[in-house]
Amino acid sequence: MKRFFATFLIATSAGAACANGLESLETFVKTVSSGRADFTQVVTAPAREGQTARSKTSSGTFEFSRPNRFKFLYQKPFEQSIVADGQTLWLYDADLNQVTARKQSAVLGSTPAALIAAAPDLRALQADFTLAAAPEKDGLEWVVATPKTKDGQLQAVRVGFRAGEKPAGLAALEILDSFGQRSVLSFSKVEVNPALPKDAFQFITPKGADVIRQ
C-alpha cells in the first residue's frame, strides 16, 4: 500500500503564467461531474550520490463522481485499491491482504485527488491550494497547485489538460513530495460524464483481510 499511497496523499515552479491551464481546471471542475480512464504511473525517487535515479511503473483504472467519490484500481505490477466512498477512504493491498480505513474528511483536503476528483468547485480548491497557470508544454495546458499547509508531505502538483478540448480533457497529474520523489500519472481512454452505477464506489472488505482504522 505504501508504494502508492505515500505519493498520492502527499510541479515545479510555474514560470511565466498563462491563463489557459487555470481556465481548463475551472472548466473541468465545473462541467465534468464524473469520469473514467486508464492510467499509467511512473514514480521516480531522487538519485543518490553517484547513482542513477530509479523509476517504478504501475497501471490501472480510475473513476470518480464529484464530489468526494473516486477509486484507483492498480492492476500491475501489484494489485492495490484506493476507494473514497464519500465518508471513508479505503486502501487495500492484496499482497498483504490488509485494508486501511481513514476518515475521508480528515485526509483529502489538500491532496492531488481533491484537484481532479473530489472538490465540488474551484473555490473549494482555493481554500487548500494556491493555484497558478503555467506555460503550455508537450501540447498540454498546465496549472500548478501549491498546498497552503506547509507541514505536509506534498510539495506541489501540476495538472495537465489537452489543449483545445471541450470540456477540458484531463491528461496528466504530476506530484512532487517533500522528499524529492516525483510521481507522474498519464491518463488515457478518458470518458467524460459517464453514467456510473450507484455502487461504483462501495468498498467491500475482502474475505480474511486485516482492517486497520486510523
TORKOL-4160 file (C-alpha; in steps of 0.2 Angstrom, whole numbers, padded with zeros to 4 digits, m for minus):
214
<pt num="1" X="0000" Y="0000" Z="0000"/>
<pt num="2" X="0014" Y="0012" Z="0004"/>
<pt num="3" X="0021" Y="0010" Z="m0014"/>
<pt num="4" X="0007" Y="0022" Z="m0020"/>
<pt num="5" X="m0002" Y="0030" Z="m0005"/>
<pt num="6" X="0013" Y="0039" Z="0002"/>
<pt num="7" X="0014" Y="0048" Z="m0015"/>
<pt num="8" X="m0004" Y="0050" Z="m0018"/>
<pt num="9" X="m0008" Y="0059" Z="m0002"/>
<pt num="10" X="0006" Y="0069" Z="m0001"/>
<pt num="11" X="0027" Y="0103" Z="m0052"/>
<pt num="12" X="0038" Y="0113" Z="m0052"/>
<pt num="13" X="0039" Y="0132" Z="m0052"/>
<pt num="14" X="0025" Y="0140" Z="m0063"/>
<pt num="15" X="0037" Y="0151" Z="m0073"/>
<pt num="16" X="0029" Y="0163" Z="m0085"/>
<pt num="17" X="0010" Y="0162" Z="m0082"/>
<pt num="18" X="m0003" Y="0160" Z="m0095"/>
<pt num="19" X="m0022" Y="0159" Z="m0092"/>
<pt num="20" X="m0026" Y="0143" Z="m0101"/>
<pt num="21" X="m0021" Y="0130" Z="m0088"/>
<pt num="22" X="m0031" Y="0138" Z="m0074"/>
<pt num="23" X="m0046" Y="0141" Z="m0085"/>
<pt num="24" X="m0045" Y="0122" Z="m0090"/>
<pt num="25" X="m0045" Y="0117" Z="m0072"/>
<pt num="26" X="m0060" Y="0128" Z="m0068"/>
<pt num="27" X="m0070" Y="0121" Z="m0083"/>
<pt num="28" X="m0065" Y="0103" Z="m0079"/>
<pt num="29" X="m0072" Y="0105" Z="m0061"/>
<pt num="30" X="m0087" Y="0114" Z="m0066"/>
<pt num="31" X="m0093" Y="0103" Z="m0081"/>
<pt num="32" X="m0086" Y="0086" Z="m0078"/>
<pt num="33" X="m0096" Y="0078" Z="m0064"/>
<pt num="34" X="m0090" Y="0060" Z="m0067"/>
<pt num="35" X="m0076" Y="0052" Z="m0076"/>
<pt num="36" X="m0067" Y="0035" Z="m0081"/>
<pt num="37" X="m0050" Y="0032" Z="m0088"/>
<pt num="38" X="m0035" Y="0021" Z="m0089"/>
<pt num="39" X="m0019" Y="0027" Z="m0081"/>
<pt num="40" X="0000" Y="0023" Z="m0081"/>
<pt num="41" X="0010" Y="0030" Z="m0066"/>
<pt num="42" X="0029" Y="0032" Z="m0065"/>
<pt num="43" X="0037" Y="0035" Z="m0048"/>
<pt num="44" X="0055" Y="0042" Z="m0048"/>
<pt num="45" X="0064" Y="0043" Z="m0032"/>
<pt num="46" X="0078" Y="0056" Z="m0031"/>
<pt num="47" X="0095" Y="0049" Z="m0036"/>
<pt num="48" X="0108" Y="0045" Z="m0023"/>
<pt num="49" X="0125" Y="0052" Z="m0024"/>
<pt num="50" X="0134" Y="0043" Z="m0038"/>
<pt num="51" X="0119" Y="0033" Z="m0044"/>
<pt num="52" X="0106" Y="0035" Z="m0057"/>
<pt num="53" X="0088" Y="0039" Z="m0052"/>
<pt num="54" X="0077" Y="0023" Z="m0052"/>
<pt num="55" X="0059" Y="0023" Z="m0058"/>
<pt num="56" X="0044" Y="0011" Z="m0055"/>
<pt num="57" X="0029" Y="0010" Z="m0067"/>
<pt num="58" X="0012" Y="0004" Z="m0062"/>
<pt num="59" X="m0005" Y="0004" Z="m0071"/>
<pt num="60" X="m0024" Y="0003" Z="m0068"/>
<pt num="61" X="m0040" Y="0011" Z="m0070"/>
<pt num="62" X="m0048" Y="0027" Z="m0062"/>
<pt num="63" X="m0066" Y="0033" Z="m0059"/>
<pt num="64" X="m0074" Y="0047" Z="m0050"/>
<pt num="65" X="m0090" Y="0055" Z="m0046"/>
<pt num="66" X="m0090" Y="0073" Z="m0040"/>
<pt num="67" X="m0089" Y="0077" Z="m0025"/>
<pt num="68" X="m0079" Y="0066" Z="m0015"/>
<pt num="69" X="m0080" Y="0049" Z="m0023"/>
<pt num="70" X="m0067" Y="0041" Z="m0033"/>
<pt num="71" X="m0057" Y="0025" Z="m0035"/>
<pt num="72" X="m0040" Y="0020" Z="m0041"/>
<pt num="73" X="m0038" Y="0001" Z="m0045"/>
<pt num="74" X="m0020" Y="m0004" Z="m0048"/>
<pt num="75" X="m0018" Y="m0020" Z="m0058"/>
<pt num="76" X="0000" Y="m0020" Z="m0062"/>
<pt num="77" X="0013" Y="m0025" Z="m0056"/>
<pt num="78" X="0004" Y="m0026" Z="m0039"/>
<pt num="79" X="m0015" Y="m0026" Z="m0035"/>
<pt num="80" X="m0020" Y="m0012" Z="m0024"/>
<pt num="81" X="m0036" Y="m0001" Z="m0022"/>
<pt num="82" X="m0039" Y="0016" Z="m0016"/>
<pt num="83" X="m0058" Y="0020" Z="m0014"/>
<pt num="84" X="m0066" Y="0035" Z="m0007"/>
<pt num="85" X="m0085" Y="0032" Z="m0004"/>
<pt num="86" X="m0089" Y="0050" Z="0002"/>
<pt num="87" X="m0086" Y="0045" Z="0021"/>
<pt num="88" X="m0071" Y="0034" Z="0022"/>
<pt num="89" X="m0055" Y="0032" Z="0012"/>
<pt num="90" X="m0051" Y="0013" Z="0010"/>
<pt num="91" X="m0034" Y="0007" Z="0005"/>
<pt num="92" X="m0032" Y="m0011" Z="0000"/>
<pt num="93" X="m0015" Y="m0020" Z="m0003"/>
<pt num="94" X="m0019" Y="m0038" Z="m0010"/>
<pt num="95" X="m0001" Y="m0044" Z="m0006"/>
<pt num="96" X="m0003" Y="m0041" Z="0012"/>
<pt num="97" X="m0022" Y="m0044" Z="0012"/>
<pt num="98" X="m0023" Y="m0028" Z="0023"/>
<pt num="99" X="m0036" Y="m0014" Z="0022"/>
<pt num="100" X="m0033" Y="0003" Z="0030"/>
<pt num="101" X="m0048" Y="0014" Z="0033"/>
<pt num="102" X="m0047" Y="0033" Z="0036"/>
<pt num="103" X="m0060" Y="0046" Z="0039"/>
<pt num="104" X="m0061" Y="0054" Z="0022"/>
<pt num="105" X="m0064" Y="0072" Z="0028"/>
<pt num="106" X="m0048" Y="0072" Z="0038"/>
<pt num="107" X="m0036" Y="0067" Z="0024"/>
<pt num="108" X="m0042" Y="0073" Z="0007"/>
<pt num="109" X="m0042" Y="0092" Z="0008"/>
<pt num="110" X="m0025" Y="0097" Z="0001"/>
<pt num="111" X="m0022" Y="0081" Z="m0010"/>
<pt num="112" X="m0020" Y="0078" Z="m0028"/>
<pt num="113" X="m0037" Y="0068" Z="m0028"/>
<pt num="114" X="m0045" Y="0084" Z="m0022"/>
<pt num="115" X="m0039" Y="0093" Z="m0038"/>
<pt num="116" X="m0046" Y="0081" Z="m0051"/>
<pt num="117" X="m0060" Y="0071" Z="m0042"/>
<pt num="118" X="m0066" Y="0077" Z="m0025"/>
<pt num="119" X="m0068" Y="0096" Z="m0025"/>
<pt num="120" X="m0085" Y="0102" Z="m0029"/>
<pt num="121" X="m0079" Y="0119" Z="m0036"/>
<pt num="122" X="m0064" Y="0130" Z="m0039"/>
<pt num="123" X="m0067" Y="0140" Z="m0023"/>
<pt num="124" X="m0065" Y="0124" Z="m0013"/>
<pt num="125" X="m0049" Y="0120" Z="m0021"/>
<pt num="126" X="m0043" Y="0138" Z="m0017"/>
<pt num="127" X="m0046" Y="0135" Z="0001"/>
<pt num="128" X="m0032" Y="0122" Z="0002"/>
<pt num="129" X="m0021" Y="0127" Z="m0013"/>
<pt num="130" X="m0013" Y="0142" Z="m0021"/>
<pt num="131" X="m0017" Y="0139" Z="m0040"/>
<pt num="132" X="m0007" Y="0147" Z="m0054"/>
<pt num="133" X="m0007" Y="0144" Z="m0073"/>
<pt num="134" X="0009" Y="0138" Z="m0081"/>
<pt num="135" X="0016" Y="0138" Z="m0099"/>
<pt num="136" X="0009" Y="0126" Z="m0111"/>
<pt num="137" X="0021" Y="0111" Z="m0113"/>
<pt num="138" X="0020" Y="0095" Z="m0123"/>
<pt num="139" X="0004" Y="0100" Z="m0131"/>
<pt num="140" X="m0004" Y="0102" Z="m0113"/>
<pt num="141" X="m0011" Y="0116" Z="m0103"/>
<pt num="142" X="m0004" Y="0116" Z="m0086"/>
<pt num="143" X="m0009" Y="0123" Z="m0069"/>
<pt num="144" X="0002" Y="0122" Z="m0053"/>
<pt num="145" X="m0006" Y="0119" Z="m0036"/>
<pt num="146" X="0004" Y="0123" Z="m0020"/>
<pt num="147" X="m0003" Y="0117" Z="m0004"/>
<pt num="148" X="m0006" Y="0131" Z="0008"/>
<pt num="149" X="m0002" Y="0120" Z="0023"/>
<pt num="150" X="0017" Y="0119" Z="0024"/>
<pt num="151" X="0019" Y="0104" Z="0036"/>
<pt num="152" X="0013" Y="0090" Z="0025"/>
<pt num="153" X="0022" Y="0079" Z="0013"/>
<pt num="154" X="0016" Y="0086" Z="m0003"/>
<pt num="155" X="0026" Y="0100" Z="m0011"/>
<pt num="156" X="0017" Y="0104" Z="m0027"/>
<pt num="157" X="0006" Y="0096" Z="m0040"/>
<pt num="158" X="0004" Y="0100" Z="m0059"/>
<pt num="159" X="m0011" Y="0096" Z="m0068"/>
<pt num="160" X="m0011" Y="0094" Z="m0087"/>
<pt num="161" X="m0026" Y="0096" Z="m0099"/>
<pt num="162" X="m0026" Y="0093" Z="m0118"/>
<pt num="163" X="m0026" Y="0110" Z="m0126"/>
<pt num="164" X="m0042" Y="0114" Z="m0135"/>
<pt num="165" X="m0053" Y="0100" Z="m0129"/>
<pt num="166" X="m0071" Y="0105" Z="m0124"/>
<pt num="167" X="m0074" Y="0101" Z="m0110"/>
<pt num="168" X="m0056" Y="0101" Z="m0103"/>
<pt num="169" X="m0048" Y="0084" Z="m0106"/>
<pt num="170" X="m0038" Y="0078" Z="m0091"/>
<pt num="171" X="m0021" Y="0071" Z="m0097"/>
<pt num="172" X="m0008" Y="0071" Z="m0083"/>
<pt num="173" X="m0005" Y="0073" Z="m0065"/>
<pt num="174" X="0012" Y="0077" Z="m0058"/>
<pt num="175" X="0016" Y="0075" Z="m0040"/>
<pt num="176" X="0031" Y="0081" Z="m0031"/>
<pt num="177" X="0033" Y="0077" Z="m0012"/>
<pt num="178" X="0044" Y="0085" Z="0001"/>
<pt num="179" X="0057" Y="0071" Z="m0001"/>
<pt num="180" X="0060" Y="0075" Z="m0019"/>
<pt num="181" X="0050" Y="0060" Z="m0026"/>
<pt num="182" X="0041" Y="0063" Z="m0042"/>
<pt num="183" X="0025" Y="0053" Z="m0047"/>
<pt num="184" X="0018" Y="0056" Z="m0065"/>
<pt num="185" X="0001" Y="0049" Z="m0069"/>
<pt num="186" X="m0004" Y="0049" Z="m0088"/>
<pt num="187" X="m0022" Y="0046" Z="m0092"/>
<pt num="188" X="m0029" Y="0038" Z="m0107"/>
<pt num="189" X="m0046" Y="0032" Z="m0114"/>
<pt num="190" X="m0054" Y="0046" Z="m0104"/>
<pt num="191" X="m0073" Y="0046" Z="m0103"/>
<pt num="192" X="m0082" Y="0062" Z="m0098"/>
<pt num="193" X="m0098" Y="0061" Z="m0088"/>
<pt num="194" X="m0101" Y="0043" Z="m0090"/>
<pt num="195" X="m0116" Y="0035" Z="m0080"/>
<pt num="196" X="m0108" Y="0026" Z="m0066"/>
<pt num="197" X="m0118" Y="0013" Z="m0056"/>
<pt num="198" X="m0123" Y="0018" Z="m0038"/>
<pt num="199" X="m0112" Y="0005" Z="m0030"/>
<pt num="200" X="m0097" Y="0010" Z="m0040"/>
<pt num="201" X="m0088" Y="0017" Z="m0025"/>
<pt num="202" X="m0094" Y="0004" Z="m0012"/>
<pt num="203" X="m0079" Y="m0004" Z="m0004"/>
<pt num="204" X="m0082" Y="m0022" Z="0001"/>
<pt num="205" X="m0068" Y="m0029" Z="0013"/>
<pt num="206" X="m0060" Y="m0045" Z="0005"/>
<pt num="207" X="m0063" Y="m0060" Z="0015"/>
<pt num="208" X="m0050" Y="m0063" Z="0028"/>
<pt num="209" X="m0042" Y="m0046" Z="0026"/>
<pt num="210" X="m0035" Y="m0037" Z="0041"/>
<pt num="211" X="m0043" Y="m0020" Z="0044"/>
<pt num="212" X="m0034" Y="m0005" Z="0052"/>
<pt num="213" X="m0044" Y="0010" Z="0056"/>
<pt num="214" X="m0035" Y="0027" Z="0058"/>
